[in-house]
């Protein structure tokens, strides 16, 4: 099997997707926006336990720059900003649903294994 060149690696669709979504919080942000729809910054922050304001801001900017999240600012006092998924952002919903099903299966399997170990 031949080794991929750096150019091939950087143009690989899987690598591209993973590099755009890497990090601890991006999937959490996408999951919440997918499940709840358009949210204001503080609503999003409250929906993701333990995320810092700095990290939420940073990751939202990254996702917005990549065209995955839409930021809508309103000229009101106080300022109002809402975040939602773009069409391409919404297209990741089946992937998140699949990951959720995998997580549910893993939880059940872990419970079964723990029960077997405690019984045996």
ZIJO-V416688 format. One record per residue. N is the residue number from 1. RES is the residue in one small letter. PHI is phi in degrees with one decimal (none if undefined). D_LAST is the distance of its C-alpha to the last C-alpha in Angstrom with 1 decimal. Layout:
n: {N/N}
res: {RES/RES}
phi: {PHI/PHI}
d_last: {D_LAST/D_LAST}
This chain:
n: {1/2/3/4/5/6/7/8/9/10/11/12/13/14/15/16/17/18/19/20/21/22/23/24/25/26/27/28/29/30/31/32/33/34/35/36/37/38/39/40/41/42/43/44/45/46/47/48/49/50/51/52/53/54/55/56/57/58/59/60/61/62/63/64/65/66/67/68/69/70/71/72/73/74/75/76/77/78/79/80/81/82/83/84/85/86/87/88/89/90/91/92/93/94/95/96/97/98/99/100/101/102/103/104/105/106/107/108/109/110/111/112/113/114/115/116/117/118/119/120}
res: {x/x/x/x/x/x/x/x/x/x/x/x/x/x/x/x/x/x/x/x/x/x/x/x/x/x/x/x/x/x/x/x/x/x/x/x/x/x/x/x/x/x/x/x/x/x/x/x/x/x/x/x/x/x/x/x/x/x/x/x/x/x/x/x/x/x/x/x/x/x/x/x/x/x/x/x/x/x/x/x/x/x/x/x/x/x/x/x/x/x/x/x/x/x/x/x/x/x/x/x/x/x/x/x/x/x/x/x/x/x/x/x/x/x/x/x/x/x/x/x}
phi: {none/-83.4/-83.6/-71.1/-76.5/-61.4/-63.7/-64.3/-63.5/-70.4/-98.8/-71.3/-57.4/-65.5/-61.6/-58.5/-61.5/-67.1/-68.9/-73.1/-110.3/-66.9/111.5/-73.6/-111.0/-62.0/-65.3/-63.1/-61.4/-63.7/-61.3/-65.8/-65.1/-67.4/-77.4/-108.9/80.9/-66.4/-136.2/-79.0/-54.9/-65.6/-63.2/-66.4/-61.8/-68.8/-78.7/-118.9/-58.8/75.2/-75.5/-84.5/-58.4/-61.3/-68.9/-62.6/-60.3/-61.2/-70.4/-64.0/-62.2/-61.4/-65.4/-68.8/-61.3/-84.3/80.5/-94.6/-120.2/-104.7/-108.2/-115.9/-100.2/-111.6/-82.4/-126.7/-120.4/-69.3/-58.6/-122.7/-129.6/-120.9/-121.4/-149.1/-84.6/-77.1/-58.6/-67.9/-66.0/-68.3/-68.8/-85.9/-54.0/-63.6/-66.2/-65.6/-63.9/-65.7/-63.2/-62.5/-62.2/-61.9/-61.7/-63.8/-64.6/-64.3/-60.1/-62.6/-64.2/-63.9/-63.4/-63.4/-65.1/-64.2/-65.2/-62.1/-66.2/-74.7/-84.0/-103.1}
d_last: {44.5/47.1/46.4/47.4/50.4/50.2/52.4/50.1/47.1/48.8/49.9/46.6/45.7/42.0/43.0/45.6/43.3/40.7/43.5/44.9/41.5/40.0/39.0/36.7/38.7/40.6/37.9/37.3/41.1/41.3/38.4/40.1/43.5/42.2/40.5/43.3/46.4/49.2/48.5/50.6/49.4/48.2/46.3/44.5/43.9/42.4/40.1/38.4/36.8/37.5/40.1/43.2/46.6/47.6/44.7/45.2/48.9/48.4/45.9/48.0/51.1/49.3/48.1/51.6/53.3/51.1/52.2/48.7/49.4/52.8/54.2/56.8/59.0/61.4/64.6/64.0/64.1/61.5/60.3/57.8/55.6/53.1/50.5/49.5/48.2/50.9/50.7/49.0/46.6/45.8/45.1/41.9/40.4/38.7/37.1/35.7/34.5/32.7/31.1/30.1/28.5/26.6/25.4/24.3/22.3/20.7/19.8/18.2/16.3/15.2/14.1/12.1/10.4/9.9/8.5/5.9/5.2/5.6/3.8/0.0}
